[in-house]
């Protein structure tokens, strides 16, 4: 293990930003002309436009268009530098952030801290579900899902068994929020348009796409009206919507669903995707232990009106990690929070005290979700009116395209995205349908490696954990199959089968 410390090269105010998402990037850029030194620490080398991950997963655009290199974005900002590493510890008393990259530990001091570490997929205590239903939070997730979707078609093409084909051509999206709706719509469109006629032994248009949620409505945050319109559009596309249905177990071949009346049923499906919940970064727990700040049920930090935490006026929590009433976990909340925190730091350097800060005010610019080509739903607040303007169809879809195009970083990425969109929307083709075994099976290999490490640790320490879980997959055997295939796993244990809300 190698230890390194960031040494002060100037006496200027030191700002550390954790996370390279919308909150972290925009707060860093907003400090460009300030008399500070900014260090951005992130566990990836890129800034990810997460709302468009589903388009990577379904072959519309490439990952490079929505994940530009953070260093390249900030290369002209002389007062900013980027460190790659996973933040493991925040020491509020000594004002030091500790991060790790492989075996190298780095300690970075700060005068002000902006925490924008985001959120991960939540499986509601059933993390082993991720083996069978990846989430949609990272580039790795999107590429793996693309491999699973297209791999299922490839396996079905080789099968002569009707039941196996049916299982392979049944796609289940768990969670009827914006991501779930967008994914279900695009998988259906891919099956009915892009892949139509591309196979000889199967008909992709006969695929089943199921959108499942424990809630009683589609798109609950957008209201009953738009949710109902989105549901009707999906149903016209052939998507089966199953509400009031809670996932209680998952395995390689399918999932077990509990109905509202308590009865259970099984859906046979190899390709499943989870978009049902989020959990804030575990760094929030460290802040709670050191400052006494409260966390909500998702682990988000209940920040003060100025987005700081108790006793630490120069420590700000923004984006998906913050819990502020009426501020949704969307890009706009992170962007506005990042700019606010940067302005607060600049005001402090100008002599303004924390007590003089105006509370953070969120400007709601509306919400939207695409359903299919030429179709979306949109809710936009209108000044002077209590109710939002709600619309659906082509103009809502056009508004979605324009808004998301604005927030893609870099002219070249925007231009390439326009080209890919034009190809996908004006024809039935998609330019990003390449899949590899590594993309599809990497999760299996990493899980296998983790299990081997646990077994090794257990053999070294006889008093180790007595109830370690069984190996969930074998990537060595899995790679002997068609791309997208996985190995069947042992039945879940009683401990694994704890219910999970979808």
C-alpha positions as CSV (number, residue, x, y, z in Angstrom):
1,X,0.0,0.0,0.0
2,X,1.3,3.5,-1.0
3,X,0.4,6.6,1.0
4,X,0.5,10.0,-0.5
5,X,-0.5,13.4,0.8
6,X,-1.5,16.5,-1.2
7,X,1.0,19.2,-0.2
8,X,-0.1,22.8,-0.3
9,X,1.5,24.6,-3.2
10,X,-0.2,27.9,-2.3
11,X,-1.9,29.6,0.7
12,X,-5.1,30.1,-1.2
13,X,-8.4,28.7,0.1
14,X,-8.6,25.0,-0.7
15,X,-11.9,23.5,-1.9
16,X,-12.3,19.8,-2.3
17,X,-15.2,18.5,-4.5
18,X,-16.3,14.9,-4.2
19,X,-18.0,13.5,-7.3
20,X,-17.9,14.4,-11.0
21,X,-21.6,14.3,-11.7
22,X,-23.7,17.4,-12.4
23,X,-23.3,18.8,-8.9
24,X,-19.5,18.2,-8.6
25,X,-18.8,19.4,-12.2
26,X,-20.9,22.5,-12.1
27,X,-19.7,23.6,-8.6
28,X,-16.1,23.2,-9.8
29,X,-16.7,25.2,-13.0
30,X,-18.6,27.9,-11.0
31,X,-15.4,28.5,-9.0
32,X,-13.3,29.1,-12.1
33,X,-12.7,32.8,-11.4
34,X,-12.6,32.5,-7.6
35,X,-9.3,32.9,-5.6
36,X,-9.3,29.3,-4.6
37,X,-7.6,26.0,-5.5
38,X,-10.1,23.3,-6.4
39,X,-9.5,19.5,-6.2
40,X,-12.2,17.3,-7.7
41,X,-12.0,13.7,-6.5
42,X,-14.0,11.1,-8.4
43,X,-14.0,7.3,-8.7
44,X,-14.4,7.5,-12.5
45,X,-12.5,9.4,-15.1
46,X,-15.6,10.8,-16.7
47,X,-18.6,13.1,-16.1
48,X,-21.7,11.0,-16.7
49,X,-25.0,12.3,-18.1
50,X,-27.0,9.6,-16.2
51,X,-30.5,10.4,-17.6
52,X,-29.4,9.2,-21.0
53,X,-27.9,5.9,-19.9
54,X,-31.0,4.0,-21.2
55,X,-30.1,5.1,-24.7
56,X,-26.6,3.5,-24.3
57,X,-28.3,0.3,-23.1
58,X,-30.6,0.2,-26.1
59,X,-28.0,1.0,-28.7
60,X,-29.1,4.5,-29.7
61,X,-26.0,6.4,-28.7
62,X,-22.5,5.5,-27.6
63,X,-21.2,5.9,-24.1
64,X,-18.6,8.4,-25.2
65,X,-21.3,11.0,-26.1
66,X,-22.6,11.2,-22.5
67,X,-19.4,10.5,-20.6
68,X,-16.7,12.9,-21.6
69,X,-13.4,12.9,-19.7
70,X,-13.5,15.1,-16.7
71,X,-9.9,16.2,-17.1
72,X,-10.5,17.3,-20.6
73,X,-13.6,19.3,-19.6
74,X,-11.5,21.1,-16.9
75,X,-8.2,21.4,-18.7
76,X,-8.6,25.1,-19.3
77,X,-9.6,25.8,-15.6
78,X,-6.2,26.7,-14.1
79,X,-7.3,26.6,-10.5
80,X,-8.8,23.1,-10.8
81,X,-7.2,19.7,-10.7
82,X,-8.7,16.2,-10.8
83,X,-7.8,13.2,-8.7
84,X,-9.1,9.7,-9.5
85,X,-10.0,7.7,-6.4
86,X,-12.8,6.3,-4.3
87,X,-13.4,8.5,-1.2
88,X,-13.2,6.2,1.8
89,X,-13.1,8.7,4.7
90,X,-14.0,12.3,5.5
91,X,-12.4,13.7,8.6
92,X,-14.3,16.8,9.5
93,X,-12.2,17.7,12.6
94,X,-8.9,17.6,10.8
95,X,-10.4,18.7,7.4
96,X,-8.9,15.9,5.4
97,X,-10.5,13.7,2.7
98,X,-9.0,10.2,2.2
99,X,-9.3,8.5,-1.1
100,X,-8.1,5.2,-2.6
101,X,-7.0,4.2,-6.1
102,X,-6.0,0.6,-6.2
103,X,-3.3,0.3,-3.4
104,X,-2.6,4.0,-3.3
105,X,-4.1,6.1,-0.4
106,X,-4.3,9.8,-0.9
107,X,-5.0,12.4,1.8
108,X,-6.3,15.8,0.6
109,X,-6.8,18.7,3.0
110,X,-9.6,21.2,2.6
111,X,-10.9,24.5,3.8
112,X,-14.3,24.0,2.2
113,X,-15.8,20.8,1.1
114,X,-18.6,20.1,-1.5
115,X,-19.9,16.5,-1.3
116,X,-21.7,15.4,-4.5
117,X,-21.1,11.7,-4.4
118,X,-24.5,10.8,-5.8
119,X,-26.5,7.6,-5.2
120,X,-26.3,4.0,-6.1
121,X,-29.0,1.5,-7.0
122,X,-31.0,0.2,-4.0
123,X,-32.2,-3.3,-3.9
124,X,-33.9,-2.7,-0.5
125,X,-31.6,-5.0,1.4
126,X,-31.5,-7.7,-1.3
127,X,-28.2,-6.8,-2.9
128,X,-27.8,-10.3,-4.5
129,X,-30.6,-9.3,-6.8
130,X,-28.1,-7.2,-8.8
131,X,-26.6,-10.5,-10.1
132,X,-29.8,-11.1,-12.1
133,X,-31.2,-7.6,-12.6
134,X,-28.5,-4.9,-13.1
135,X,-29.4,-1.3,-12.3
136,X,-28.9,1.8,-14.5
137,X,-26.4,4.0,-12.6
138,X,-23.1,3.5,-14.5
139,X,-21.7,3.0,-17.9
140,X,-20.9,-0.6,-16.9
141,X,-24.5,-1.1,-16.0
142,X,-25.7,0.2,-19.4
143,X,-23.2,-1.9,-21.4
144,X,-24.0,-5.0,-19.5
145,X,-27.7,-4.5,-20.0
146,X,-27.1,-4.0,-23.8
147,X,-25.3,-7.3,-23.8
148,X,-28.0,-9.1,-21.9
149,X,-30.8,-7.7,-24.1
150,X,-29.1,-8.6,-27.4
151,X,-27.6,-11.8,-26.0
152,X,-31.1,-13.0,-25.1
153,X,-32.1,-12.7,-28.8
154,X,-29.0,-14.5,-29.9
155,X,-29.7,-17.4,-27.5
156,X,-33.3,-17.6,-28.6
157,X,-32.2,-17.9,-32.2
158,X,-30.2,-21.0,-31.3
159,X,-33.0,-22.6,-29.2
160,X,-35.5,-25.2,-30.4
161,X,-37.4,-25.3,-27.1
162,X,-40.5,-23.2,-27.0
163,X,-40.4,-22.6,-23.2
164,X,-36.8,-21.6,-23.3
165,X,-37.5,-19.2,-26.2
166,X,-40.4,-17.7,-24.3
167,X,-38.2,-17.1,-21.3
168,X,-35.4,-15.6,-23.3
169,X,-37.8,-13.2,-25.2
170,X,-39.5,-12.0,-22.0
171,X,-37.9,-8.7,-20.8
172,X,-38.9,-7.4,-17.3
173,X,-38.3,-3.8,-16.2
174,X,-38.7,-3.4,-12.5
175,X,-39.7,0.1,-11.5
176,X,-42.2,2.4,-13.3
177,X,-40.4,5.7,-12.8
178,X,-38.9,7.7,-15.6
179,X,-35.9,5.3,-16.2
180,X,-38.2,2.2,-16.2
181,X,-40.7,3.8,-18.6
182,X,-37.9,4.9,-21.0
183,X,-36.3,1.5,-20.9
184,X,-39.5,-0.4,-21.4
185,X,-40.4,1.8,-24.4
186,X,-37.0,1.4,-26.0
187,X,-36.8,-2.3,-25.6
188,X,-40.2,-2.7,-27.2
189,X,-39.2,-0.3,-30.0
190,X,-36.0,-2.2,-30.6
191,X,-37.9,-5.5,-30.7
192,X,-40.6,-4.3,-33.0
193,X,-38.6,-2.1,-35.3
194,X,-34.8,-2.4,-35.2
195,X,-34.5,-6.2,-35.0
196,X,-37.5,-7.0,-37.1
197,X,-36.5,-9.4,-39.8
198,X,-32.9,-9.7,-38.6
199,X,-33.3,-13.3,-37.4
200,X,-34.3,-16.5,-39.2
201,X,-35.6,-18.8,-36.4
202,X,-37.3,-16.3,-34.2
203,X,-39.6,-13.2,-34.6
204,X,-38.4,-10.4,-32.3
205,X,-41.8,-8.7,-32.6
206,X,-43.2,-11.6,-30.5
207,X,-41.1,-10.5,-27.5
208,X,-42.8,-9.7,-24.2
209,X,-41.8,-6.5,-22.4
210,X,-43.2,-6.2,-18.9
211,X,-43.1,-3.0,-16.8
212,X,-43.6,-3.9,-13.2
213,X,-43.9,-1.8,-10.0
214,X,-45.2,-2.2,-6.5
215,X,-46.8,1.3,-6.8
216,X,-50.4,1.7,-8.1
217,X,-49.4,4.0,-11.0
218,X,-46.9,4.7,-13.7
219,X,-44.6,7.7,-13.2
220,X,-46.0,8.6,-9.7
221,X,-43.9,11.8,-9.4
222,X,-45.5,13.3,-12.5
223,X,-49.1,12.9,-11.4
224,X,-52.0,10.7,-12.4
225,X,-52.8,12.5,-15.7
226,X,-49.4,12.1,-17.3
227,X,-48.8,8.7,-15.7
228,X,-52.0,7.5,-17.3
229,X,-51.1,8.9,-20.7
230,X,-47.7,7.3,-20.5
231,X,-49.2,3.9,-19.5
232,X,-51.7,4.1,-22.4
233,X,-48.9,4.8,-24.9
234,X,-46.8,2.0,-23.6
235,X,-49.7,-0.4,-23.8
236,X,-50.3,0.6,-27.4
237,X,-46.7,-0.3,-28.1
238,X,-47.3,-3.8,-26.6
239,X,-45.7,-3.3,-23.2
240,X,-47.5,-5.2,-20.4
241,X,-47.9,-3.0,-17.3
242,X,-48.2,-4.8,-14.0
243,X,-48.8,-2.6,-11.0
244,X,-49.3,-3.3,-7.3
245,X,-46.8,-6.1,-7.9
246,X,-43.8,-6.5,-5.5
247,X,-40.7,-8.4,-6.3
248,X,-39.9,-10.8,-3.5
249,X,-37.3,-13.0,-5.2
250,X,-35.1,-13.1,-8.3
251,X,-33.0,-15.9,-9.9
252,X,-31.4,-16.6,-13.2
253,X,-34.6,-17.9,-14.9
254,X,-37.2,-15.4,-13.5
255,X,-38.7,-13.6,-10.6
256,X,-41.3,-14.1,-7.9
257,X,-44.0,-11.4,-7.6
258,X,-46.3,-10.8,-4.7
259,X,-49.7,-9.3,-5.5
260,X,-51.6,-6.7,-3.5
261,X,-53.9,-9.5,-2.1
262,X,-50.8,-11.5,-0.8
263,X,-50.8,-14.1,-3.5
264,X,-47.5,-14.8,-5.4
265,X,-46.8,-15.8,-9.0
266,X,-43.7,-16.4,-11.0
267,X,-42.6,-14.7,-14.3
268,X,-40.2,-16.7,-16.4
269,X,-37.6,-14.2,-17.8
270,X,-33.8,-14.3,-18.2
271,X,-33.3,-10.6,-19.0
272,X,-34.4,-8.3,-16.1
273,X,-33.4,-4.8,-15.2
274,X,-33.8,-3.0,-11.9
275,X,-34.8,0.7,-11.8
276,X,-36.9,0.7,-8.6
277,X,-34.9,2.6,-6.0
278,X,-31.8,4.5,-5.0
279,X,-29.6,4.7,-2.0
280,X,-27.4,7.7,-1.2
281,X,-23.6,7.3,-0.9
282,X,-22.4,5.7,2.4
283,X,-20.4,8.9,3.0
284,X,-23.6,10.3,4.4
285,X,-23.3,7.9,7.4
286,X,-19.9,9.2,8.1
287,X,-21.2,12.8,8.2
288,X,-24.0,11.8,10.5
289,X,-21.5,10.1,12.9
290,X,-19.3,13.1,13.1
291,X,-21.7,16.0,13.0
292,X,-25.0,14.6,14.2
293,X,-26.8,15.5,11.0
294,X,-29.9,13.4,10.3
295,X,-30.3,11.0,7.4
296,X,-33.5,10.0,5.6
297,X,-34.6,6.5,4.8
298,X,-32.6,6.5,1.6
299,X,-29.4,7.6,3.5
300,X,-29.6,11.2,2.1
301,X,-28.4,14.0,4.4
302,X,-31.0,16.4,5.8
303,X,-28.9,19.5,5.2
304,X,-29.5,22.9,6.7
305,X,-31.2,25.7,4.6
306,X,-27.8,26.7,3.2
307,X,-27.0,23.0,2.2
308,X,-24.3,22.8,5.0
309,X,-24.3,20.4,7.9
310,X,-24.4,21.3,11.6
311,X,-21.2,22.7,13.1
312,X,-19.6,22.7,9.6
313,X,-20.7,25.8,7.7
314,X,-18.1,25.2,4.9
315,X,-19.1,21.5,4.3
316,X,-21.9,21.4,1.7
317,X,-23.9,18.3,0.6
318,X,-25.6,18.5,-2.8
319,X,-27.2,16.5,-5.5
320,X,-28.6,13.0,-4.8
321,X,-27.0,13.0,-1.4
322,X,-29.0,15.9,0.0
323,X,-32.5,15.7,1.4
324,X,-34.3,18.9,0.8
325,X,-38.1,19.2,0.7
326,X,-39.6,19.6,-2.8
327,X,-36.2,19.1,-4.4
328,X,-36.3,16.0,-6.6
329,X,-33.3,13.8,-7.2
330,X,-32.7,15.1,-10.7
331,X,-29.9,16.9,-12.6
332,X,-31.4,20.3,-12.0
333,X,-31.3,19.9,-8.3
334,X,-27.7,18.9,-8.4
335,X,-26.7,21.7,-10.8
336,X,-28.5,24.4,-8.8
337,X,-27.1,23.1,-5.5
338,X,-23.6,23.0,-6.9
339,X,-23.8,26.6,-8.1
340,X,-25.3,27.7,-4.7
341,X,-22.4,26.0,-2.7
342,X,-19.8,27.7,-5.0
343,X,-21.4,31.1,-4.5
344,X,-21.5,30.6,-0.7
345,X,-17.8,29.8,-0.7
346,X,-17.0,32.9,-2.8
347,X,-19.2,35.0,-0.6
348,X,-17.3,33.7,2.5
349,X,-14.0,34.7,0.9
350,X,-15.5,38.2,0.4
351,X,-16.2,38.5,4.1
352,X,-19.8,37.3,4.3
353,X,-20.6,35.1,7.4
354,X,-22.6,31.8,7.2
355,X,-25.4,33.5,9.1
356,X,-25.8,36.0,6.3
357,X,-26.4,33.4,3.6
358,X,-29.8,33.3,1.9
359,X,-31.4,29.8,2.1
360,X,-31.1,27.6,-1.0
361,X,-34.0,28.1,-3.3
362,X,-34.8,25.5,-5.9
363,X,-36.2,26.6,-9.3
364,X,-38.4,23.9,-10.6
365,X,-38.0,23.8,-14.4
366,X,-40.3,20.8,-14.8
367,X,-39.9,17.2,-15.5
368,X,-40.2,14.9,-18.5
369,X,-39.8,11.4,-19.7
370,X,-39.6,9.8,-23.2
371,X,-41.8,6.8,-24.0
372,X,-40.9,6.1,-27.6
373,X,-39.9,7.7,-30.9
374,X,-41.9,11.0,-31.2
375,X,-43.6,10.5,-27.9
376,X,-42.9,11.8,-24.4
377,X,-44.7,13.4,-21.4
378,X,-43.7,16.7,-19.9
379,X,-44.8,18.8,-16.9
380,X,-43.6,22.4,-16.8
381,X,-44.5,25.1,-14.1
382,X,-46.0,28.3,-15.4
383,X,-45.3,31.5,-13.5
384,X,-48.5,32.8,-11.9
385,X,-50.3,29.5,-12.0
386,X,-50.6,26.9,-9.3
387,X,-50.8,24.0,-11.7
388,X,-48.1,22.9,-14.1
389,X,-48.6,22.8,-17.9
390,X,-48.8,19.2,-18.8
391,X,-48.5,17.9,-22.3
392,X,-47.6,14.7,-24.1
393,X,-46.8,13.5,-27.6
394,X,-44.5,15.0,-30.3
395,X,-43.9,18.4,-28.8
396,X,-43.1,17.0,-25.4
397,X,-40.6,14.6,-27.1
398,X,-39.1,17.5,-29.0
399,X,-38.7,19.5,-25.8
400,X,-37.0,16.5,-24.2
401,X,-34.5,16.3,-27.0
402,X,-33.6,20.0,-26.9
403,X,-33.3,20.1,-23.1
404,X,-31.0,17.1,-22.9
405,X,-29.0,18.3,-25.9
406,X,-28.2,21.5,-24.0
407,X,-26.7,19.6,-21.0
408,X,-24.5,17.3,-23.0
409,X,-21.0,18.5,-22.5
410,X,-19.0,19.5,-25.6
411,X,-19.8,20.5,-29.1
412,X,-18.5,17.3,-30.7
413,X,-20.6,15.2,-28.3
414,X,-23.7,17.2,-29.1
415,X,-23.1,16.9,-32.9
416,X,-22.5,13.1,-32.7
417,X,-25.6,12.7,-30.6
418,X,-27.7,14.6,-33.2
419,X,-26.3,12.3,-35.9
420,X,-27.1,9.1,-33.8
421,X,-30.6,10.4,-33.0
422,X,-31.3,11.2,-36.6
423,X,-30.3,7.7,-37.6
424,X,-32.4,6.1,-34.9
425,X,-35.5,8.3,-35.2
426,X,-35.6,8.7,-39.0
427,X,-35.0,5.1,-39.7
428,X,-35.5,1.9,-37.7
429,X,-31.7,1.3,-37.3
430,X,-29.4,1.9,-34.3
431,X,-25.7,2.6,-34.6
432,X,-24.6,1.1,-31.3
433,X,-25.5,-2.6,-31.2
434,X,-22.1,-4.1,-30.6
435,X,-21.8,-6.3,-27.6
436,X,-18.9,-8.3,-26.1
437,X,-18.5,-11.1,-23.6
438,X,-16.5,-8.9,-21.3
439,X,-19.2,-6.3,-21.1
440,X,-21.9,-8.9,-20.4
441,X,-20.0,-11.2,-18.1
442,X,-17.7,-8.8,-16.2
443,X,-20.1,-8.7,-13.2
444,X,-19.9,-12.5,-13.0
445,X,-16.1,-12.4,-13.1
446,X,-15.9,-9.8,-10.4
447,X,-18.4,-11.6,-8.1
448,X,-16.4,-14.8,-8.6
449,X,-13.2,-13.0,-7.7
450,X,-14.8,-11.5,-4.6
451,X,-16.0,-14.9,-3.5
452,X,-12.5,-16.4,-4.0
453,X,-11.0,-13.6,-1.9
454,X,-13.6,-14.3,0.8
455,X,-12.8,-18.0,0.7
456,X,-9.1,-17.3,0.9
457,X,-9.6,-14.9,3.9
458,X,-11.7,-17.6,5.6
459,X,-9.0,-20.2,5.1
460,X,-6.4,-17.8,6.5
461,X,-8.7,-17.0,9.4
462,X,-10.6,-20.1,10.8
463,X,-12.7,-17.8,13.0
464,X,-13.9,-15.8,9.9
465,X,-17.5,-15.2,8.9
466,X,-19.5,-18.4,9.4
467,X,-22.4,-17.6,7.1
468,X,-20.7,-16.4,3.9
469,X,-23.1,-16.6,0.9
470,X,-22.5,-19.2,-1.9
471,X,-20.9,-18.3,-5.1
472,X,-23.7,-16.8,-7.3
473,X,-22.1,-17.5,-10.7
474,X,-19.1,-19.0,-12.5
475,X,-17.8,-16.8,-15.2
476,X,-15.4,-19.5,-16.5
477,X,-18.3,-21.8,-17.4
478,X,-20.5,-18.9,-18.4
479,X,-18.1,-17.8,-21.1
480,X,-18.5,-21.2,-22.7
481,X,-22.0,-20.2,-23.8
482,X,-23.4,-17.6,-26.2
483,X,-22.8,-14.0,-25.5
484,X,-25.3,-12.8,-22.9
485,X,-25.6,-16.2,-21.3
486,X,-25.2,-16.8,-17.6
487,X,-24.8,-19.9,-15.5
488,X,-27.7,-21.1,-13.5
489,X,-27.2,-20.6,-9.8
490,X,-28.1,-22.4,-6.6
491,X,-31.5,-21.8,-5.1
492,X,-31.7,-18.7,-2.9
493,X,-31.4,-19.3,0.8
494,X,-34.0,-18.2,3.3
495,X,-31.8,-15.3,4.2
496,X,-31.6,-14.3,0.5
497,X,-35.3,-14.4,0.0
498,X,-36.2,-11.4,2.2
499,X,-39.0,-9.4,0.4
500,X,-38.0,-6.3,-1.5
501,X,-40.3,-3.4,-2.5
502,X,-40.0,-2.7,-6.2
